[in-house]
């Protein structure tokens, strides 16, 4: 059974149909890019696949769970435990160190503080930030901040990571480094990624590219 299976997802905003019956499946360990013109429905689809929004109709099965059968509280817990997110703007909390930012989802999940800190430290070291763990976001470069955001997305060992234009705010060198990082994490940890991107180089690297046009998969 696929890790993620979406069936006939539809979403309207008022009278405007944005998603018009999306069907797709994602296997564990895949790196999949989602591309399409602005306004095609990519971000809306990512938000629904990531359970940040609910469709008007359709079903989503993720990690053997029919996710939209859950109530809001159950869904929030499922999301924190099973899903990681990396956004264009890293949303790091400025008053916390890199290590503390990475730890937050683990603490929210109620995990043991010591084990969370150890995993966060290990992830940051893996991502080349061993000597930057106690720096605040303002003391880090843009590329370093985005790697902290990736570590935060991985702290709870999620089944899947969703990334929305993850390199859109980076220069070309840092963008390329981030792109390679996704594939290194897939190879080392078997991590699954779904990435919405306008970056043609990143899309070309993916195992598979899904093109959205006018709310449907081409």
URFENGI-V255623 format. One record per run of one state. SS is the DSSP state (A for helix, B for strand, O for the rest). FROM is the first residue (numbers start at 1). TO is the last residue. If there is no record, write none. Layout:
BEGIN
ss=[SS;SS]
from=[FROM;FROM]
to=[TO;TO]
END
This chain:
BEGIN
ss=[O;B;O;B;O;B;O;A;O;B;O;B;A;O;A;B;O;B;A;O;A;O;A;O;B;A;O;A;O;B;O;A;O;B;O;A;O;B;O;B;O]
from=[1;4;14;16;27;31;36;42;50;57;63;65;67;70;72;83;88;97;98;109;113;127;130;133;136;137;140;142;155;160;165;172;190;193;197;200;206;208;214;216;218]
to=[3;13;15;26;30;35;41;49;56;62;64;66;69;71;82;87;96;97;108;112;126;129;132;135;136;139;141;154;159;164;171;189;192;196;199;205;207;213;215;217;218]
END
